[in-house]
Amino acid sequence: MAEEEFTDINGNSISLDCQTHSAFCREFTVTSPKLSLRKVMVYTCFIWLFAYAVFFFTENTAVLSSAIILTLVGMMIHIHFVKVDHETLLIIGSLGVQLSSSYASGRESTIFIEMSKLKDIVINEAVYMHSIIYYLCILIKDPTDPETVASVVPLFQSSKPRLNCLVQVYRSCQEILAQTR
């Protein structure tokens, strides 16, 4: 499959890239929009204008220095820990599922779930603010009782794709899971 355009729950454009490596191995990558320079400038200007207004009344230069440091540290934390560029789901029928997140700073986090621990991959629904959203999740078997679910691992937590995107990934995952059972 080729790359397709979808939207997230906020209406922002995201893309889904599906690569079939073999009959038992598929990789799904959901790419979020890049960091908006406009938003960064607006937040920076707001913080600095507020700091200047405080400085104007207090005549304390530490306020301006603190605002600059706060802005820089805030941006670094946001880029390194919050802003995810893309999320990847790699499903290998005989091995398991690998979940990867790549952050704007270049940092990556990866989780691997063995196929023997995986009960199923499902689309679940949740109440979010004043609406219902759908998300894809992995059900993990309880080691003591394989018929029950021990935990739920949500997928694509940062990109939050809409249902039409999730259904496409779900169907493809179910094809691979059906071959391994």
C-alpha positions in Angstrom: 0.0 0.0 0.0 1.1 3.5 -0.5 1.0 6.5 1.8 -2.5 7.8 2.4 -3.7 11.1 4.0 -6.1 11.0 7.0 -7.0 13.4 9.8 -6.6 13.1 13.6 -9.3 13.7 16.1 -8.6 17.4 16.0 -8.9 17.6 12.2 -5.1 18.0 11.6 -3.7 16.2 8.6 -1.7 12.9 9.3 -0.5 10.3 6.9 -0.5 6.5 7.1 2.3 4.6 5.4 1.7 0.8 5.1 4.6 -1.4 4.0 4.1 -5.1 3.5 7.5 -6.8 4.0 6.0 -10.4 3.7 2.8 -12.2 4.2 3.5 -12.3 7.9 5.1 -8.9 8.4 3.6 -5.4 8.0 4.7 -2.0 9.1 2.4 0.9 9.7 3.7 4.4 10.2 1.5 7.3 11.2 3.2 10.7 10.7 2.0 13.8 12.5 2.4 17.3 11.2 5.7 19.0 11.9 6.2 21.5 14.7 4.4 24.7 13.7 6.8 27.7 13.7 3.8 30.0 14.0 2.7 28.4 17.3 6.2 28.6 18.7 6.4 32.3 17.8 3.0 33.1 19.3 3.8 31.3 22.6 7.2 32.9 22.8 5.9 36.4 22.1 3.1 36.0 24.6 5.5 34.9 27.4 8.0 37.6 26.6 5.4 40.4 26.4 4.0 39.3 29.7 7.5 39.3 31.2 8.2 42.7 29.8 4.9 44.0 31.3 5.9 42.6 34.7 9.4 44.1 34.3 7.9 47.5 33.4 6.1 47.6 36.7 8.7 46.0 38.9 11.9 47.0 37.1 13.4 43.7 38.0 15.7 42.3 35.3 15.4 38.8 36.7 11.9 38.6 35.3 13.2 39.0 31.7 16.0 36.5 32.2 13.6 34.0 33.8 11.2 34.4 30.8 13.9 33.7 28.3 15.2 30.7 30.3 11.6 29.4 30.8 10.8 29.7 27.1 14.0 27.8 26.0 13.6 25.1 28.6 9.9 24.7 27.8 10.7 24.3 24.1 13.4 21.8 24.7 11.1 19.7 27.0 8.3 19.9 24.4 10.5 18.8 21.6 12.2 16.0 23.5 9.3 14.5 25.5 6.0 15.6 24.0 6.2 16.3 20.2 6.1 12.9 18.3 6.9 13.1 14.6 5.8 9.6 13.8 4.6 6.4 15.4 5.3 2.9 14.0 3.5 -0.4 14.5 5.5 -3.4 13.2 3.7 -6.7 13.4 5.6 -9.9 12.7 3.3 -13.0 12.8 5.7 -15.4 14.4 7.5 -13.0 16.7 5.3 -10.2 18.0 4.5 -6.5 17.8 7.0 -3.6 18.0 5.7 -0.1 18.8 8.0 2.8 18.1 7.7 6.5 18.7 10.1 9.1 17.2 10.2 12.5 18.8 11.0 15.8 17.2 14.4 15.9 19.0 15.4 12.6 17.3 14.8 10.5 20.5 13.1 7.2 20.0 11.2 4.9 22.3 10.4 1.3 21.4 8.3 -1.4 23.1 8.1 -5.1 22.0 5.3 -7.4 22.8 5.8 -11.1 22.2 3.1 -12.9 20.2 2.6 -15.4 23.0 1.5 -12.5 25.3 -0.8 -10.9 22.7 -4.4 -11.9 23.0 -5.8 -9.6 20.3 -5.7 -6.2 18.6 -9.0 -4.4 18.8 -10.6 -1.0 18.1 -11.9 0.5 21.4 -13.9 3.6 22.1 -13.5 6.1 24.8 -15.2 9.3 26.0 -12.8 12.2 25.4 -14.0 15.7 26.5 -17.5 15.8 25.0 -17.1 13.3 22.2 -16.4 9.6 21.6 -13.1 8.7 20.1 -11.8 5.4 18.8 -8.3 4.0 19.3 -6.5 0.9 18.4 -5.1 -1.2 21.3 -3.4 -4.5 22.0 -4.9 -6.8 24.6 -2.3 -8.6 26.7 -3.1 -12.0 28.1 -3.1 -12.7 31.8 -0.3 -15.1 32.4 -2.3 -17.1 35.0 -5.5 -17.2 32.9 -5.0 -16.9 29.1 -8.7 -16.2 28.5 -8.7 -12.9 30.5 -7.0 -9.7 29.6 -4.2 -8.5 32.0 -3.6 -5.1 30.4 -4.4 -2.9 27.4 -1.7 -1.1 25.4 -3.1 1.7 23.3 -1.5 2.4 19.9 -0.9 5.7 18.1 -1.4 7.7 21.3 0.2 10.9 20.1 -1.2 11.0 16.5 -4.7 10.0 17.5 -6.0 8.9 14.0 -9.7 8.8 13.2 -11.7 5.6 12.8 -11.2 5.3 9.0 -7.4 5.1 9.5 -7.7 2.7 12.4 -10.0 0.3 10.5 -7.4 0.0 7.8 -4.6 -0.9 10.2 -6.9 -3.2 12.2 -8.0 -5.2 9.2 -4.4 -5.7 8.1 -3.3 -6.7 11.6 -6.2 -9.2 11.8 -5.1 -10.8 8.6 -1.6 -11.5 10.1 -3.1 -12.7 13.4 -5.5 -15.1 11.7 -2.5 -16.7 9.9 -0.6 -17.3 13.1 -3.5 -18.8 15.2 
